[in-house]
Amino acid sequence: MTRTPAHRAEPARGAQHLGLLFVGLMLSMLLAALNQTVLSTALPTIVGELNGVNEMLWVITAYILASTIMMPVYGKLGDLMGRRPLLLGAILVFMAGSVVGALAGTIEVLIAARAIQGLGGGGLIILSQAAIADVVPARDRGKYMGVMGGVFAVSSVAGPLLGGWFTEGPGWRWAFWINVPLGLLALAGAVLFLKLPRHAGRPRLDIGGMVLLAVATTCLVLFATWGGGKYAWTDPVILGLIAGTLAAGAAFVAVERRTAEPIIPMHLFGERNFVLTTVAGLLTGVGMFGAIGYLPTYLQMVFGVDATASGLLMVPMMGTLLVTSVLAGRAVSRTGRYKWLPVVGSVVVAVAMGLLSTLTPEQGVWHVCLYIAVLGLGLGLSMQVLVLIVQNTFPLRQVGTATAANNFFRQIGATLGSGVVGSVFAGRLADQLTERLPAAALEGGAGGANSLTPALVASLPEALRDPIVASYNDALTPIYLWIVPLGLLAAALLCFVAEKPLATSIEHDVEPEALAEGSLVVAADRPSDRRAAGDGTRVTGGTRDDDGARTGGGRDERRPDPVAFETAGPAR
């Protein structure tokens, strides 16, 4: 077959294109990451203005629920339809929810806006992570995944600070308006630079699986959110939610075994690396969110710092997380070795939890900063590497589905950690206050146990303040010790991960659209290429120019062709 002559693309141009593409993907992730934290400092003011203090929980829960449900949906559809149109749609939906939130006049409209944001936000992180797998070989992907982990670290600090600044300055509604210019930048990056494989044909949707997954996830999130707080653990509502979770989960597994294109294929669980990293990620999510979710409250109530200062005191954790995440990614790309990183990281997380369990009011704030810096060190070594292991386990046509499934279970762990730890903390705190404070102080002098604020506690006489501070300390710190086994169990599981060689090229089952301006090594699998090479021979290596012609560096490999993409038509 005669090919049109083509010139080799200049590496510099390709590298610049890939850099711009990566910036666009990071902006998409930043939208979702900031949105998880930006309302934390603004929420009391928001619900106060909208007369919805009793519905405060749903402002957070609505987003978590919608985004968690949508994660595996986006992952599967991205593999079937191509990630570029889905990412554009997710950004637009997220921006629409932000506009509704900025204009909300009632708490009900705000909750609906957060749910809309979640419908889009569930795809931003998943599609961005999977898109990197479309254009960067696994061996080089570590450094990019490390920077993506840094985005979460930065947003975890920047979110609360921005939320506080907006609330005290132009107004809390700007916590939503800020997503519009960021969203437009992310859209521009995706439109101009994101050239990914796209698929023709009509995908077969797993509607039954989507519905059952939504039911099971909703029941589980409500169980973790309401249990031990709004309802006792033995309340019929909580027992009903547990039963609903188990029944919907069992039905989901049965449906996924029979459907043609399941959103979470059961064969994923036949891969040892996927199972081990997913369980380890879930355990890490429980520990991470269960612990750090209540540290700002602890700092305010025990050490008397204000809300802004409590956010700034989390910087040591985010700083070490950022640095170690980037360095770990570079080490993986340089050496090709990765197994030891999450093992060591999980052990370090367990050590950090043990250190946090020793905190007392008599210690200085610097002890807290030091211990959470150790926690960030462990998280930076493990979080993004676990995603890389999952992606390296499956062929490219399944990367989105596998990445989404892994993140879905990690989010479930985060939800369970926040809900269960919060409920245990609240119950222990109530018991501690009842034991240490006289009834008169609880009813009047201290403003009631449910009305304690950092400012109020600081203004109390020492005889009342000390028991309250001790109660907060003793109610929370022992919980950290209970989380230590989770980190050790995660480390033990990860010891059995099989360290498979990281791929150094990208093999697409469908024709890509001008991937990174021809600077990446792409294995071709078009019928014309197979004919040119002969039966059973595939030309790999080399690059393609914008017209699809192969230029330089190719080699023949005698091996069977990969499994065809069943639901996709010819690439366009």
DRENBAVEX-873687 format. One line per 5 residues: number of its first residue (from 1); their letters; for each residue x, y, z of C-alpha. Coordinates in steps of 0.1 Angstrom, whole numbers, m for minus. Each point is the difference from the previous one (the first is absolute). Example, Ala and Ser with C-alpha at 12.3 -4.5 7.8 and 13.67 -1.06 7.14 Angstrom:
<dokols>
1	AS	123:m45:78  14:34:m7 $
</dokols>
This chain:
<dokols>
1	MTRTP	0:0:0  13:34:m10  2:26:27  2:37:m3  35:12:10 $
6	AHRAE	1:17:33  26:20:19  9:m9:36  m17:23:25  23:22:20 $
11	PARGA	3:m13:36  0:35:14  m33:8:m16  m15:m33:12  13:6:36 $
16	QHLGL	m15:35:0  m33:m14:m12  0:m27:27  8:26:26  m29:22:m10 $
21	LFVGL	m23:m31:m1  11:m9:35  m7:36:13  m35:m3:m14  m5:m33:18 $
26	MLSML	13:14:33  m25:29:m3  m28:m26:m3  13:m18:31  4:33:19 $
31	LAALN	m37:8:m6  m10:m32:18  27:1:27  m7:36:10  m37:m6:1 $
36	QTVLS	5:m27:27  15:25:24  m9:35:m10  m33:0:19  14:m13:33 $
41	TALPT	6:34:14  m29:17:m18  m27:m25:10  m10:15:34  m6:34:m17 $
46	IVGEL	m18:m16:m30  m25:m20:20  m6:29:24  m9:24:m29  m22:m27:m17 $
51	NGVNE	m17:m10:33  11:m36:m4  22:m9:29  m20:m32:5  7:m10:m36 $
56	MLWVI	37:8:2  10:m37:m4  m17:m3:m34  21:28:m15  30:m23:3 $
61	TAYIL	m18:m34:m3  m17:10:m33  33:6:m17  17:m31:14  m30:m22:m9 $
66	ASTIM	m3:12:m36  37:0:m8  5:m35:15  m28:m15:m20  12:16:m32 $
71	MPVYG	37:m11:3  m4:m36:m15  m25:13:m25  24:25:m14  28:m25:0 $
76	KLGDL	m19:m26:m20  m15:25:m25  34:15:m5  13:m34:m11  m30:m5:m23 $
81	MGRRP	m5:35:m15  34:17:5  9:23:28  2:34:m17  m37:6:m5 $
86	LLLGA	m8:m13:34  25:22:17  m14:30:m19  m35:m9:12  11:m6:36 $
91	ILVFM	16:35:1  m32:16:m14  m22:m18:25  23:10:28  m1:36:m11 $
96	AGSVV	m38:m1:m3  m2:m12:36  24:28:11  m22:26:m16  m32:m14:17 $
101	GALAG	19:0:33  11:36:m4  m36:11:m7  m16:m22:27  m25:18:22 $
106	TIEVL	m11:m30:21  18:m29:16  m19:m24:m22  13:16:m32  35:0:15 $
111	IAARA	m2:m37:7  m13:m6:m36  29:20:m13  25:m21:19  m16:m32:m14 $
116	IQGLG	4:14:m35  36:9:7  5:m36:12  m14:m14:m32  28:19:m19 $
121	GGGLI	27:m2:27  m2:m38:0  15:m1:m35  26:28:4  26:m20:20 $
126	ILSQA	m7:m34:m16  1:12:m36  31:21:6  19:m29:16  m11:m24:m28 $
131	AIADV	8:26:m27  37:1:11  1:m37:m6  m12:6:m36  30:22:m8 $
136	VPARD	28:m10:24  16:m35:4  m2:m15:34  38:2:5  m2:38:m4 $
141	RGKYM	m33:5:16  12:0:36  13:36:m2  m33:12:m14  m20:m19:26 $
146	GVMGG	22:15:27  m8:35:m11  m37:m9:m1  4:m11:36  15:34:8 $
151	VFAVS	m31:17:m14  m20:m17:28  25:11:26  m1:36:m12  m38:1:m2 $
156	SVAGP	m4:m14:34  17:31:14  m11:25:m26  m37:m10:1  m7:9:37 $
161	LLGGW	21:32:m3  m18:11:m31  m34:m9:16  9:21:31  12:29:m21 $
166	FTEGP	m31:0:m22  m22:m1:30  17:29:18  5:20:m33  m22:0:m31 $
171	GWRWA	m24:m26:14  m4:m38:1  m17:m1:m34  35:5:m15  9:m34:12 $
176	FWINV	m23:m11:m29  7:27:m25  37:m8:1  m7:m33:m17  m12:19:m32 $
181	PLGLL	33:15:m11  19:m32:11  m25:m21:m19  4:21:m31  38:m4:2 $
186	ALAGA	m5:m38:4  m24:m1:m30  25:19:m21  28:m23:9  m21:m31:m8 $
191	VLFLK	m13:14:m33  34:12:m13  24:m26:14  m18:m32:10  2:m22:m31 $
196	LPRHA	m10:m35:12  m13:m31:m17  m37:1:m8  m23:m28:m9  m28:m3:m26 $
201	GRPRL	m31:m20:5  m26:1:27  11:m14:34  m21:m24:19  m8:16:34 $
206	DIGGM	m3:m20:32  m32:17:13  m8:m27:25  35:1:15  m1:38:2 $
211	VLLAV	m33:0:18  10:m27:25  34:16:6  m18:33:7  m24:m17:25 $
216	ATTCL	28:m19:18  22:31:2  m28:22:12  m9:m24:28  37:m3:10 $
221	VLFAT	6:37:1  m32:7:20  9:m28:24  35:15:6  m14:36:2 $
226	WGGGK	m30:m7:23  12:m29:21  8:9:36  m11:36:m6  m35:6:m13 $
231	YAWTD	m9:m36:7  14:m26:24  20:m28:m15  m28:m24:9  m28:22:m13 $
236	PVILG	m23:m17:m27  10:27:m25  37:m8:3  m7:m38:0  m21:6:m31 $
241	LIAGT	28:19:m17  24:m29:7  m24:m25:m14  m6:22:m31  38:3:m5 $
246	LAAGA	5:m37:1  m31:m9:m21  8:26:m27  37:m10:1  m8:m37:m5 $
251	AFVAV	m24:8:m29  26:22:m15  26:m28:m1  m26:m23:m16  m8:25:m27 $
256	ERRTA	36:8:m7  7:m37:m6  m25:m1:m28  1:34:m17  20:6:m32 $
261	EPIIP	18:32:12  m1:1:38  11:33:16  20:m20:26  10:m32:m17 $
266	MHLFG	3:m29:23  32:m12:m18  18:30:16  m1:m19:33  18:m29:m16 $
271	ERNFV	31:21:m2  20:m2:32  16:34:m3  m34:17:m5  m15:m17:31 $
276	LTTVA	30:7:22  3:37:m10  m37:6:1  m3:m14:35  31:19:11 $
281	GLLTG	m14:32:m15  m33:m5:18  18:m5:34  22:31:m7  m32:20:m8 $
286	VGMFG	m16:m11:33  31:10:19  8:32:m19  m34:16:0  m11:m14:33 $
291	AIGYL	31:17:16  6:33:m17  m37:8:m4  m1:9:37  35:14:6 $
296	PTYLQ	m11:36:m7  m27:m3:26  25:m15:25  24:28:m6  m26:27:6 $
301	MVFGV	m15:m16:31  31:m13:17  26:26:m10  m23:30:m4  10:10:m35 $
306	DATAS	m25:16:m24  m14:m16:m31  25:15:m24  29:m9:22  m12:m36:2 $
311	GLLMV	0:m2:m37  35:14:m2  12:m25:25  m9:m28:m24  27:14:m24 $
316	PMMGT	28:m24:13  m20:m30:m10  m8:14:m34  36:11:m5  15:m34:7 $
321	LLVTS	m28:m17:m21  8:23:m29  37:m5:1  0:m38:6  m27:m5:m27 $
326	VLAGR	21:18:m26  32:m17:10  m16:m34:2  m14:4:m35  34:11:m14 $
331	AVSRT	17:m30:17  m25:m24:m16  6:15:m34  38:m1:4  3:m35:14 $
336	GRYKW	m31:m18:m10  m4:m14:35  m31:9:20  m10:m28:24  19:11:31 $
341	LPVVG	m14:36:m1  m36:m7:10  11:m26:25  23:24:18  m26:28:m4 $
346	SVVVA	m27:m22:18  24:m7:28  8:37:4  m37:8:1  m4:m26:28 $
351	VAMGL	29:16:19  m16:35:m5  m33:m12:14  18:m15:30  18:34:6 $
356	LSTLT	m33:19:m3  m15:m23:27  25:13:25  m10:36:m3  m9:19:32 $
361	PEQGV	m11:36:7  32:6:18  21:m5:m31  8:28:m24  m17:5:m33 $
366	WHVCL	33:m9:m17  m6:m36:11  m32:m1:m21  18:15:m30  28:m25:3 $
371	YIAVL	m23:m30:2  m22:11:m29  32:6:m21  8:m37:6  m35:m8:m11 $
376	GLGLG	4:20:m32  33:m18:m7  m17:m34:1  m29:11:m21  23:15:m27 $
381	LSMQV	19:m32:m3  m31:m21:m6  m31:17:m14  8:6:m36  23:m30:m3 $
386	LVLIV	m30:m22:8  m18:15:m30  30:m6:m22  1:m37:10  m36:m4:m9 $
391	QNTFP	5:16:m34  31:m21:m8  m20:m32:7  m26:4:m28  1:8:m37 $
396	LRQVG	m7:35:m11  m35:m7:m10  m9:m9:36  21:27:18  m29:24:5 $
401	TATAA	m22:m27:15  27:m13:23  11:34:11  m36:10:8  m7:m32:19 $
406	NNFFR	31:5:21  m9:36:8  m36:m10:7  10:m23:28  25:25:13 $
411	QIGAT	m28:26:2  m22:m26:17  28:m4:26  2:38:4  m37:2:5 $
416	LGSGV	0:m28:26  30:15:18  m15:34:2  m34:m13:11  10:m27:25 $
421	VGSVF	28:20:16  m22:30:2  m27:m19:17  24:m17:25  16:33:7 $
426	AGRLA	m33:18:6  m12:m28:23  32:m2:20  0:38:3  m35:1:14 $
431	DQLTE	9:m26:26  32:18:10  m18:33:4  m28:m16:21  26:m16:23 $
436	RLPAA	22:30:4  m23:30:1  m28:7:24  m35:m1:m14  m5:37:7 $
441	ALEGG	30:9:m22  m13:m22:m28  m35:16:1  10:36:5  34:11:9 $
446	AGGAN	18:m16:m30  m28:9:m23  m10:m37:m3  21:m28:m13  m13:4:m35 $
451	SLTPA	8:38:0  37:m2:8  22:21:m23  37:7:1  m7:36:10 $
456	LVASL	m24:m10:27  24:m26:15  28:26:0  m21:24:19  m10:m25:28 $
461	PEALR	17:0:34  28:m25:3  m21:m23:22  m24:m6:m29  24:4:m29 $
466	DPIVA	25:m27:11  m26:m28:2  m14:9:m34  35:0:m16  9:m33:16 $
471	SYNDA	m33:m15:m12  7:10:m36  35:m14:3  m10:m33:16  m30:m5:m23 $
476	LTPIY	21:3:m32  36:m11:5  m7:m37:10  m19:m4:m34  33:6:m17 $
481	LWIVP	15:m30:17  m29:m21:m12  9:10:m36  36:m13:3  m9:m36:m9 $
486	LGLLA	m16:12:m32  33:15:m12  19:m32:10  m26:m22:m17  3:21:m32 $
491	AALLC	38:m4:1  m2:m37:5  m24:m4:m29  22:21:m23  30:m23:7 $
496	FVAEK	m18:m26:m22  m3:24:m30  18:m15:m31  24:27:m13  m7:m2:m38 $
501	PLATS	23:19:m23  m14:34:m9  m9:3:m36  22:23:m21  m24:5:m29 $
506	IEHDV	m37:5:m5  m20:m25:m19  m34:13:m12  m27:m23:m13  m15:29:m18 $
511	EPEAL	16:27:m21  11:30:21  m5:36:m11  34:15:m4  13:m11:33 $
516	AEGSL	23:26:15  10:12:m35  17:m33:m9  26:2:28  m12:m32:18 $
521	VVAAD	7:m36:m8  m33:m15:m12  m5:m36:m10  m22:m2:m31  m27:m26:m4 $
526	RPSDR	m18:11:m31  m8:m26:m27  22:19:m24  30:m3:23  m6:m37:5 $
531	RAAGD	m1:m5:m38  31:21:m5  19:m22:25  m15:m33:m10  m22:m24:19 $
536	GTRVT	7:m3:37  25:29:m3  m7:34:16  22:31:m5  6:16:33 $
541	GGTRD	21:29:12  6:31:m21  m25:28:m2  m28:14:m22  m4:33:m15 $
546	DDGAR	m33:19:m2  m9:m20:m31  5:m33:17  31:m10:m18  27:m18:19 $
551	TGGGR	34:16:3  31:m16:13  10:m23:27  m24:m28:m8  7:m37:6 $
556	DERRP	m18:m33:m8  m14:m20:28  m12:m36:m7  m29:m4:24  m38:m3:m2 $
561	DPVAF	m21:31:m4  m17:13:31  m37:m5:6  m20:24:m21  m21:26:17 $
566	ETAGP	m34:m17:m2  m24:29:1  20:25:m20  m3:6:m37  28:13:m21 $
571	AR	20:28:15  m6:34:m14 $
</dokols>
